[in-house]
């Protein structure tokens, strides 16, 4: 497996390089979709190791690394919190060849 980075660029300042990077993604050649929650606090990606990873957009900190399917998680859809209509933390629907999964985390 090949460990790689996901990089965030500001289109207004592409010449300066990446604004933030997200470490730990596993991908060598597969086209993998990234998911950004509607509040723009988190970015999620599946890896070739069949793990879902979730990072803080601002800090780049890896917040979650979980394997619960046997194929690459390829689609993420965020679910609003019942407590706060602007909060998306802790709930998502994930899709892969294995099916559709509802995931909750602390």
Secondary structure, 3 states (H helix, E strand, C coil): CCEEEEEECCHHHHHHCCCEEEEEEECCCCCCCEEECCCCCEEEEECCCCEEEEEECCCCCEEEEEECCCCCCCEEEECCCCCCCCCCCCEEEEEECCEEEEEECC
